Amino acid sequence: MGGYFVKILFALLVCFLHTEISILGLNSTSEISRVKCIESERQALLNFKRGLVNDSGMLSTWRDDENNRDCCKWKGLQCNNETGHVSKLDLHGHYPQRLSGVINISSLIDLQNIEYLNLSNNDFEGSYIPKFMGSFTNLKYLDLSWSRFGGRIPYELGNLSKLEYLDLKWNSLDGAIPSQLGKLTSLQHLDLSLNSLSGEIPSEVGVLTGLQHLDLSRNSLHGEIPSEVGKLTSLRHLDLSFNSFRGEIHSEVGMLTSLQHLDLSGNSLLGEIPSEVGKLTALRYLDLSYNVAIHGEIPYHFKNLSQLQYLCLRGLNLSGPIPFRAGNLPILHTLRLEGNFDLKINDAQWLSSLSFLTTLGLTSLHNLGSSRYWQQMIGELITNLRELSLVDCNLTDESVVLSASIQNSSSPLVTLNLNDNSLEGPIPNLSNFTSLRTLHLSNNRLTGEIPKSIGLLHELESLHLQDNYLEGDINEWHLTNLSKLEELDLTDNSLSLKFGTTWVPPFQLYNLGLASCKLGPSFPSWLQTQSHLGFLDISDAGIDDFVPDWFWNKLQSISLMNMSYNSLKGTIPNFPIKLTDDYKLIILNSNQLEGEIPAFLSHAYALDFSNNKISGLNTFLCGKRASTNLHTLDLSSNRIMGQLPNCWEHLNTLEFLDLSNNKLSGKIPQSMGTLVNLEALVLRHNNFIGDLPFTLKNCTRLDILDLSENLLSGPIPSWIGQSLQQLQILSLRVNHFNGSVPVHLCYLRQIHILDLSRNNLSKGIPTCLRNFTAMMESRLPTLTFSL
């Protein structure tokens, strides 16, 4: 009877619930089971949106209206099906759809159950990673890469104990890697690359034994690579490239037996490559290049790296035999050994067995040029190679690399670099290399004309033929089809470039080297079409013409410009332009430029106007400007007259200043003492008078002080010896200095050349000058001590 009563009650309850659901209009089964987003979290998301700039419409579904109350349906969000809490926020951008503005993470305080947060590839320039990010203790995935965050990595991220994935690459982060990241014991992926991080790798990184991916490349980290890295035995990917790490590669690296990718290139590592690297049998990618102090032999156990596909040991100092034999590296596709001048290949058959090889780079293997077997082997390899670099390998005109047999068949070659060999004769017809993008044949003995068939290489991006014996004319027919060309260097040949005055090149060059070629006498008008030039060398090019005004505007993009040893005329306009490159080098010596140097050039890194007709400095020195970047200024052998302006405080970054061989007069200005970074001051052969300014004692970094051949007078100041103790060259010859040689000059322990001759000095020479031991060093063959 009791059981029957329970069944009756249960039936009535079901009927009651069905009636109530019908009244509410919830008849769908899916609507019963679905959990809508939580109101407090919806409001938090709307507050978060208010600080963002959403021009691209990424957040168009985030609206506060009746039809969009369920935030779980908003773009980029995902909610937990059971609790309704927001578990995933993915707002990664992709051009042109990107977010910007202010990141207000604190507005998301109610999203305490979030496990996945991705704000990558946006534009939050000027924003810092909020410390509040460390409060989302349920996070497992955090990606803030490519979003222009600045400042320090907040140590509060160490509170994210469940975090498995952390990516902060390609931002503007600086400072040290916080040691608190060692608390993230669940971490499997850590990427801090492409920032400005400094300091050492904290030893706490050794606690992250679950790490599979660690990338700290392209920062400013220094110190030794901590041995604790050897504890990360789960690592598959380790990239510490392009930092300033020093010291030896620890043998503990052999513990990382799961490692598939190892990149330590571009550091200051030293010593020998530990043989333990040969234990990393899972390696597919190994790059130790550009650590110039790594020496010794390639470890014999490298032959065990049978899974290796990419091996790069460029720019090291390795010697001895290459330990590989046929069959050792069966799937290798990239081998780069350039820069190791003492390596030897004893087994040519090993190279010919590399059936998957697509990139080969060797340097200074001189037996390549003399052995017929070698040359035949290279000729066979080239039929499959995409990149071939044989630099300084003593290749001759007999080389199969450029033989008729290769020319008669098409090739997949994309890069051909045969620089610094002994190739002779004319450049052959390379028109069958239809895929070629890079052709470098510089510093050989090539002769004859450049064939017009070069113009059939439609994919060509970089053409370097400098330092040969090429001659003849270059006209538009050579270049008119090279629309993809970005680099052209024909320097130091006997070539004449003859283009029509209305010719418009089909390409936009970044680098152009035509030094010692014949361009003139007119200034090359076709340069006006080149808007991307970063390197330009047209020195000694026979130009005898005025420089057009349009050219000077190009200095905004050019980083290195050399137009020396021409007959360039005219004045440089004082354009209101800003030179933004930190290392802009402008070389204009040995021309006929005149007038004043404009103020905008003070933002260059180095200026050489020597041997011109420059006559004024007032605008350059005393004009209104922001802080400068000038480190080198050479105005020697010009026509600058009168007294120097007293405005040198504007150029306090200067390290080298040469005003010799002008017609300067009056006193040396006191403001020169503000040039506290000066290492060389040369005022030789002018008409300066009076005492040396006392303020020069502030220039304590001076190595060279040359004030010879002037009209300076008074006693030689004792502060020269007291304050300028780094001096290696001091020349005060041919002046009117009087009195005795101050005993304080004996403090100049680094001095190599001391010339006080042809003055009015008296009272003898201090005996302590015999202690100038630096003068006896054999590294300076021309030493002078003259009184």
PyMOL commands that set and color helices and strands:
alter all, ss='L'
color gray80, all
select helices_A, chain A and resi 2-24+29-33+39-50+66-68+71-73+105-108+131-135+155-159+179-183+203-207+227-231+251-255+275-279+300-304+348-352+367-370+372-381+400-402+404-407+452-456+476-479+525-529+549-556+599-603+618-622+648-651+670-674+694-698+719-723+743-747+767-771+773-776
alter helices_A, ss='H'
color red, helices_A
select strands_A, chain A and resi 52-53+77-79+86-90+100-101+116-118+141-143+150-151+165-167+172-175+189-191+196-199+213-215+220-224+237-239+244-248+261-263+268-272+285-287+293-296+310-312+317-321+334-336+342-344+359-363+387-391+415-417+424-425+438-440+445-448+462-464+469-474+487-489+494-497+511-513+535-537+560-562+569-570+585-587+592-596+606-608+613-616+632-634+641-643+656-658+663-666+680-682+687-690+704-706+711-715+729-731+736-739+753-755+760-761+784-786
alter strands_A, ss='S'
color yellow, strands_A
deselect
rebuild
show_as cartoon
